[in-house]
Amino acid sequence: MDRRKLILSGAAAGLTASATDALARQANPPPAGSSGPVYETGGASTYSRDEMVRATSDFLGVTAESAGAAIERVFKEKGQPTGYIAGEEGSGAIALGLRYGRGLLYMKGRPTMEVFWQGPSVGWDWGGNASRVFTLCYNLQYPDAVFRRFPGVEGSAYLIGGLGVNYQKADEITLAPIRAGVGLRLGANIGYLGYSRKRRTLPF
């Protein structure tokens, strides 16, 4: 009986030591360049140019050449996005404009999330339009970080490949909406869009 107790006690001590070592390694991971385990840092994965050209072409219903021209311009200036929003919007303006939209936010390794946006604009702009919007998201590490106001970046609007592109920026996050539809209304880039979890009637 004593011998059996000694064996069981030794096994229990070995398991406790192994568990303690594992917890210590988790709390103090080895430095970069070592051969030890690697722990996730929370950085979001990015999308390649080819992935975005295919997705933009399919969603907006344009040729791969048109989508590629717009994507190439944005990639050259901003690099690879960490997410994208595919959606639709409606807008109208007589100098002062309003824009409302709805879409789905995609990020690698994270659940798809529904997103709404709304906001005012001011510019040499009139008329109305409905369009599809494919928005590239930069430095967006977590889906919830998109829920804020994004002012338009002055002078960022341009037409390329028949698509309208402009930039919106808040802190370190930049959004690059690519629009296709009747009346691209690039004059509406002077303003902001507020992104939210639920649809809002008032754009302010």
C-alpha positions in Angstrom: 0.0 0.0 0.0 2.8 2.5 0.8 4.5 1.8 -2.5 1.3 2.5 -4.4 0.8 5.7 -2.5 4.3 6.8 -3.4 3.8 6.1 -7.1 0.4 8.0 -7.2 2.0 10.9 -5.3 4.9 11.1 -7.8 2.5 11.1 -10.8 0.4 13.8 -9.3 3.5 16.0 -8.6 4.6 15.5 -12.2 1.3 16.6 -13.6 1.2 19.7 -11.4 4.7 20.7 -12.5 3.8 20.3 -16.2 0.6 22.4 -15.8 2.6 25.1 -13.9 5.2 25.2 -16.7 2.5 25.5 -19.3 0.9 28.4 -17.5 4.3 30.1 -17.1 5.1 29.8 -20.8 1.6 31.3 -21.6 2.1 34.3 -19.3 5.7 34.9 -20.6 5.9 33.9 -24.2 9.4 33.7 -25.7 10.8 36.7 -27.6 10.5 37.1 -31.4 12.8 34.9 -33.3 12.8 32.1 -30.8 11.6 28.6 -31.6 8.9 28.6 -28.8 5.2 28.8 -29.3 3.6 31.9 -31.0 0.6 33.6 -29.5 -2.0 35.7 -31.4 -1.5 39.4 -31.1 -5.0 40.5 -32.2 -3.9 42.0 -35.6 -6.5 41.5 -38.3 -5.7 39.5 -41.5 -5.6 41.4 -44.8 -7.1 40.8 -48.3 -5.0 40.6 -51.4 -5.5 42.6 -54.6 -6.8 39.6 -56.5 -9.4 38.9 -53.7 -10.6 42.5 -53.8 -10.7 42.7 -57.6 -12.9 39.6 -57.8 -15.2 40.7 -55.0 -15.6 44.2 -56.3 -16.3 43.0 -59.9 -18.8 40.5 -58.8 -20.7 42.7 -56.3 -20.7 46.0 -58.3 -21.4 44.1 -61.6 -18.5 45.7 -63.5 -15.7 44.3 -65.6 -12.6 43.0 -63.9 -10.7 45.7 -65.8 -12.8 48.5 -64.3 -12.6 47.0 -60.8 -8.9 46.3 -61.2 -8.2 49.9 -62.1 -10.0 51.3 -59.0 -8.5 48.7 -56.7 -5.0 49.3 -58.1 -5.3 53.0 -57.3 -6.5 52.4 -53.7 -3.9 49.6 -53.1 -1.1 51.9 -54.3 -2.1 54.6 -51.8 -3.3 52.5 -48.9 -2.1 48.9 -49.2 -4.1 45.8 -48.3 -7.4 46.3 -46.4 -8.3 44.4 -43.2 -12.0 44.3 -44.2 -14.6 45.4 -46.6 -18.3 46.5 -46.6 -20.6 45.4 -49.5 -23.8 47.3 -49.5 -26.3 49.6 -51.2 -27.3 53.2 -50.6 -29.6 56.0 -51.7 -28.9 59.7 -51.6 -30.2 63.0 -52.7 -29.1 66.6 -52.7 -29.8 70.2 -53.6 -26.5 71.7 -52.3 -27.2 70.1 -48.9 -27.4 66.3 -49.3 -28.3 63.2 -47.3 -27.1 59.7 -47.8 -28.4 56.4 -46.3 -27.0 53.0 -46.7 -26.9 49.4 -45.5 -24.4 46.6 -46.0 -22.4 43.7 -44.5 -19.0 44.0 -43.0 -16.6 41.2 -43.8 -13.3 40.5 -41.9 -11.2 37.3 -42.1 -11.8 35.0 -39.1 -14.7 37.1 -37.7 -18.5 36.8 -38.1 -20.2 38.9 -40.8 -21.8 42.0 -39.3 -24.7 44.1 -40.6 -23.8 47.8 -40.8 -25.9 50.9 -41.5 -24.6 54.4 -42.4 -26.1 57.9 -42.8 -24.8 61.4 -43.1 -25.1 64.9 -44.5 -23.0 66.5 -47.2 -22.4 69.9 -48.7 -21.1 70.7 -52.2 -21.8 71.6 -55.8 -24.2 68.8 -56.0 -27.9 68.2 -56.9 -30.1 65.3 -57.9 -30.4 61.8 -56.4 -29.1 58.4 -57.0 -29.1 54.8 -55.8 -25.9 52.8 -56.0 -24.0 49.8 -54.9 -21.0 50.5 -52.6 -17.9 48.4 -52.0 -15.9 49.9 -49.1 -12.3 48.9 -48.4 -11.5 49.2 -44.7 -7.9 50.0 -43.5 -6.5 49.6 -40.0 -9.9 48.2 -38.8 -8.7 45.6 -36.3 -12.1 44.8 -34.8 -15.6 45.0 -36.4 -17.0 47.2 -33.6 -14.4 49.9 -34.3 -16.3 50.9 -37.4 -19.3 52.3 -35.4 -18.3 56.0 -35.4 -18.4 59.1 -37.7 -16.0 59.2 -40.7 -15.5 62.6 -42.2 -14.6 62.8 -45.9 -11.0 63.5 -46.8 -11.0 66.7 -48.8 -9.8 66.3 -52.4 -9.9 62.5 -52.2 -12.7 62.0 -54.7 -11.9 60.8 -58.2 -13.4 58.7 -61.1 -11.5 55.7 -62.4 -12.7 52.9 -64.6 -16.2 54.3 -64.4 -16.3 54.0 -60.6 -16.3 56.7 -58.0 -13.8 56.5 -55.1 -13.2 58.7 -52.1 -11.6 58.4 -48.7 -13.1 58.8 -45.2 -10.9 58.8 -42.1 -11.4 58.7 -38.3 -8.3 58.3 -36.1 -6.2 55.5 -37.6 -9.0 53.9 -39.6 -9.6 54.8 -43.2 -12.5 53.8 -45.4 -12.4 53.8 -49.2 -15.9 53.6 -50.7 -16.1 52.5 -54.3 -19.4 53.4 -55.9 -21.2 52.3 -59.0 -24.6 53.7 -60.0 -26.5 56.4 -61.7 -25.1 59.8 -60.6 -22.0 59.1 -58.6 -22.3 62.4 -56.9 -18.7 63.0 -56.0 -19.5 66.4 -54.8 -21.0 64.7 -51.7 -17.5 63.8 -50.4 -17.5 67.0 -48.3 -19.3 65.8 -45.2 -19.3 62.7 -43.1 -21.0 59.3 -42.7 -21.9 57.8 -39.3 -21.8 54.0 -39.2 -24.2 52.3 -36.8 -25.6 49.0 -35.7 -29.2 50.1 -36.4 -30.8 52.3 -39.0 -31.2 55.9 -38.0 -33.7 58.3 -39.4 -31.8 61.5 -38.5 -28.4 61.6 -40.3 -26.8 64.0 -37.8 
